[in-house]
């Protein structure tokens, strides 16, 4: 009898740990939507560093003077950051407006055609598992008994919209703008301190690729990818983006100077 009591207590303790772990995992999953804006940071920094390095490589390959390269680089950083920030703001705002529009439509359908919406709930859960008709009746009645729950389920299950993941468009725009500025300034910095454009470009490429590798490594803290693969992927994209414009710059300037514009 004592053994049975002990085993029962162990099961209770283990179950309690399981419940606590499950709740913790769910809370962690919910907090994911409110975490650091990984997508905006990686996208903005990556686009800024690669696009400005490519721009500088192109004008360096075109034999531009050091001062001209700096002017082009800074102009590209500012213009690109503003463009990316505004673009992120508008796209985020449009997504929220679409979400609110869909909420309004679903609310109207729940009010005007509730039987159809109930049937949609039934169909959604029929596809999830082999529920019996009685189980489906219970599920449908429980969900549709609360209109807020009903609406939330329809938004997430039918339309794939999760309201919690939407953040203020201004915040998204600013993060994108700052990330682009941070990434874009790195390729320009060596041109302020080194005397020749080619040497500046070499150091610029080294700094940019190092920063891209670090960003690739950092983003693996949110994924299960290998940090070396992730870092090298970012560097590989950067190399292609720099080498091609440099070659084009050399070819284009040579053609212009030897052609009708020379």
C-alpha positions as CSV (number, residue, x, y, z in Angstrom):
1,X,0.0,0.0,0.0
2,X,2.9,2.3,0.9
3,X,4.5,1.6,-2.5
4,X,1.2,2.6,-4.3
5,X,1.1,5.9,-2.4
6,X,4.7,6.7,-3.2
7,X,4.2,5.9,-6.9
8,X,1.0,8.0,-6.9
9,X,2.9,10.9,-5.5
10,X,5.7,10.5,-8.0
11,X,3.2,10.6,-10.9
12,X,1.6,13.7,-9.4
13,X,5.0,15.4,-9.2
14,X,5.9,14.4,-12.7
15,X,2.5,15.6,-14.0
16,X,3.0,18.9,-12.3
17,X,6.4,19.3,-14.0
18,X,4.8,18.4,-17.3
19,X,2.1,21.0,-16.9
20,X,4.6,23.7,-15.8
21,X,6.8,22.9,-18.8
22,X,3.9,22.9,-21.2
23,X,2.7,26.3,-19.9
24,X,6.2,27.6,-20.2
25,X,6.5,26.4,-23.8
26,X,3.2,28.0,-24.7
27,X,4.2,31.3,-23.1
28,X,7.5,31.2,-24.9
29,X,5.7,30.6,-28.2
30,X,3.4,33.6,-27.6
31,X,6.4,35.8,-26.7
32,X,8.0,34.9,-30.0
33,X,5.7,37.4,-31.7
34,X,6.9,40.2,-29.4
35,X,10.6,39.4,-29.6
36,X,13.3,41.4,-31.2
37,X,12.3,42.1,-34.8
38,X,14.7,39.6,-36.3
39,X,13.4,39.9,-39.8
40,X,13.6,43.6,-40.0
41,X,17.1,43.8,-38.4
42,X,18.5,41.1,-40.6
43,X,16.8,42.3,-43.8
44,X,17.7,46.0,-43.2
45,X,21.3,45.3,-42.2
46,X,21.9,42.8,-44.9
47,X,20.3,45.0,-47.6
48,X,22.2,48.1,-46.4
49,X,25.6,46.5,-46.2
50,X,25.3,44.6,-49.5
51,X,23.7,47.3,-51.6
52,X,26.1,50.0,-50.5
53,X,29.1,47.7,-50.9
54,X,27.9,46.8,-54.4
55,X,27.4,50.5,-55.1
56,X,30.9,51.5,-53.9
57,X,32.4,48.5,-55.7
58,X,30.8,49.7,-58.9
59,X,32.0,53.3,-58.7
60,X,35.5,52.1,-57.5
61,X,35.7,49.8,-60.5
62,X,34.7,52.9,-62.6
63,X,37.8,54.7,-61.3
64,X,35.9,57.4,-59.4
65,X,37.9,59.7,-57.1
66,X,38.0,59.0,-53.3
67,X,35.8,62.0,-52.5
68,X,33.3,61.1,-55.2
69,X,33.0,57.5,-53.8
70,X,32.4,58.8,-50.3
71,X,29.7,61.1,-51.6
72,X,28.0,58.4,-53.6
73,X,28.2,56.0,-50.6
74,X,26.7,58.4,-48.1
75,X,24.0,59.4,-50.5
76,X,23.2,55.8,-51.1
77,X,23.1,55.0,-47.4
78,X,20.7,57.9,-46.6
79,X,18.5,57.4,-49.6
80,X,18.3,53.6,-49.1
81,X,17.6,53.9,-45.4
82,X,14.8,56.4,-45.9
83,X,13.3,54.3,-48.7
84,X,13.5,51.0,-46.7
85,X,12.1,52.7,-43.6
86,X,9.1,54.2,-45.5
87,X,8.6,50.9,-47.4
88,X,8.5,48.9,-44.2
89,X,6.1,51.4,-42.6
90,X,3.7,51.3,-45.5
91,X,3.8,47.6,-45.9
92,X,3.3,47.0,-42.2
93,X,0.4,49.6,-42.1
94,X,-1.2,48.0,-45.1
95,X,-1.0,44.5,-43.5
96,X,-2.7,45.8,-40.4
97,X,-5.4,47.6,-42.4
98,X,-6.0,44.3,-44.3
99,X,-6.2,42.4,-41.0
100,X,-8.8,44.9,-39.6
101,X,-10.8,44.7,-42.8
102,X,-10.9,40.9,-42.5
103,X,-12.0,41.1,-38.9
104,X,-14.8,43.4,-39.9
105,X,-15.9,41.0,-42.7
106,X,-15.8,37.9,-40.4
107,X,-17.8,39.8,-37.7
108,X,-20.4,40.6,-40.3
109,X,-20.6,37.0,-41.5
110,X,-20.9,35.7,-38.0
111,X,-23.9,38.1,-37.4
112,X,-25.6,37.6,-40.8
113,X,-24.9,34.0,-41.7
114,X,-24.0,32.2,-38.5
115,X,-25.0,28.7,-39.8
116,X,-22.5,29.0,-42.6
117,X,-19.8,30.1,-40.2
118,X,-20.6,27.2,-37.9
119,X,-20.3,24.8,-40.7
120,X,-16.9,26.3,-41.6
121,X,-15.7,25.6,-38.0
122,X,-16.9,22.1,-38.3
123,X,-15.0,21.6,-41.6
124,X,-11.9,23.1,-40.2
125,X,-11.8,20.7,-37.3
126,X,-12.9,17.7,-39.5
127,X,-9.6,18.2,-41.3
128,X,-7.5,18.3,-38.1
129,X,-8.3,14.9,-36.8
130,X,-10.8,12.0,-37.0
131,X,-13.4,13.5,-34.7
132,X,-16.8,11.8,-34.4
133,X,-19.9,13.8,-35.2
134,X,-20.7,14.1,-31.5
135,X,-17.2,15.4,-30.8
136,X,-17.5,17.9,-33.6
137,X,-20.9,19.0,-32.3
138,X,-19.3,19.7,-28.9
139,X,-16.3,21.6,-30.4
140,X,-18.5,23.7,-32.7
141,X,-21.0,24.5,-29.9
142,X,-18.2,25.4,-27.5
143,X,-16.4,27.7,-29.9
144,X,-19.5,29.4,-31.3
145,X,-20.9,29.9,-27.8
146,X,-18.5,32.8,-27.4
147,X,-18.4,35.3,-30.3
148,X,-14.9,36.6,-29.4
149,X,-13.5,33.0,-29.4
150,X,-15.4,32.3,-32.5
151,X,-14.0,35.3,-34.3
152,X,-10.4,34.5,-33.1
153,X,-10.6,30.9,-34.3
154,X,-11.9,32.0,-37.7
155,X,-9.1,34.6,-38.1
156,X,-6.4,32.2,-37.1
157,X,-7.6,28.9,-38.6
158,X,-9.4,30.1,-41.7
159,X,-7.4,33.1,-42.7
160,X,-4.1,32.5,-41.0
161,X,-4.1,35.9,-39.3
162,X,-2.5,36.3,-35.9
163,X,-3.2,39.7,-34.4
164,X,-0.5,39.4,-31.7
165,X,2.3,39.5,-34.3
166,X,1.4,42.9,-35.6
167,X,3.5,45.8,-34.3
168,X,3.2,49.6,-34.7
169,X,4.2,50.4,-38.3
170,X,6.3,53.4,-37.1
171,X,8.4,51.0,-35.0
172,X,8.9,48.6,-37.9
173,X,9.9,51.5,-40.2
174,X,12.4,52.9,-37.7
175,X,14.0,49.5,-37.0
176,X,14.4,48.9,-40.8
177,X,15.8,52.4,-41.3
178,X,18.3,52.1,-38.4
179,X,19.3,48.6,-39.5
180,X,19.9,49.8,-43.0
181,X,22.0,52.7,-41.8
182,X,24.1,50.5,-39.6
183,X,24.7,48.0,-42.4
184,X,25.2,50.7,-45.0
185,X,27.8,52.8,-43.2
186,X,30.2,49.9,-42.7
187,X,31.3,49.7,-46.4
188,X,31.8,53.5,-46.5
189,X,34.0,54.0,-43.4
190,X,37.4,52.8,-44.8
191,X,37.2,55.4,-47.5
192,X,37.4,58.1,-44.9
193,X,40.8,56.8,-43.5
194,X,42.7,55.2,-46.4
195,X,44.3,57.1,-49.3
196,X,43.5,54.9,-52.3
197,X,40.1,53.7,-53.5
198,X,41.2,50.1,-54.2
199,X,42.7,49.6,-50.7
200,X,39.7,51.2,-49.2
201,X,37.4,48.8,-51.1
202,X,39.4,45.8,-49.9
203,X,39.1,46.8,-46.3
204,X,35.5,47.8,-46.9
205,X,34.8,44.3,-48.2
206,X,36.6,42.6,-45.3
207,X,34.6,44.7,-42.7
208,X,31.3,44.1,-44.5
209,X,31.8,40.4,-44.9
210,X,32.8,40.1,-41.2
211,X,29.7,42.0,-40.2
212,X,27.5,39.8,-42.4
213,X,29.0,36.7,-40.9
214,X,28.3,38.0,-37.4
215,X,24.7,38.8,-38.4
216,X,24.4,35.3,-39.9
217,X,25.7,33.8,-36.7
218,X,23.4,36.0,-34.5
219,X,20.2,35.0,-36.4
220,X,20.9,31.3,-35.6
221,X,20.0,32.1,-32.0
222,X,16.4,32.2,-33.3
223,X,16.7,29.2,-35.6
224,X,18.2,25.7,-35.6
225,X,20.6,26.3,-38.4
226,X,24.3,25.7,-38.2
227,X,26.0,29.1,-37.4
228,X,28.9,28.5,-39.8
229,X,26.5,27.7,-42.7
230,X,24.3,30.7,-41.9
231,X,27.3,33.1,-41.7
232,X,28.9,31.8,-44.9
233,X,25.6,32.1,-46.7
234,X,25.4,35.8,-45.8
235,X,29.1,36.3,-46.9
236,X,28.5,34.4,-50.2
237,X,25.6,36.7,-51.1
238,X,27.7,39.7,-50.3
239,X,30.6,38.6,-52.4
240,X,28.5,38.1,-55.5
241,X,26.8,41.5,-54.9
242,X,30.2,43.2,-54.7
243,X,32.2,41.5,-57.5
244,X,29.6,41.8,-60.2
245,X,29.1,45.6,-59.9
246,X,32.9,46.1,-59.7
247,X,33.4,44.2,-63.0
248,X,30.5,46.0,-64.6
249,X,31.9,49.4,-63.4
250,X,35.2,48.6,-65.0
251,X,33.7,47.5,-68.3
252,X,31.1,50.3,-68.4
253,X,33.6,53.1,-67.8
254,X,36.1,51.6,-70.4
255,X,33.2,51.5,-72.9
256,X,32.0,55.0,-72.2
257,X,35.5,56.5,-72.3
258,X,36.4,54.7,-75.6
259,X,33.0,55.2,-77.1
260,X,30.9,58.2,-78.2
261,X,31.0,59.7,-74.7
262,X,34.8,59.6,-74.3
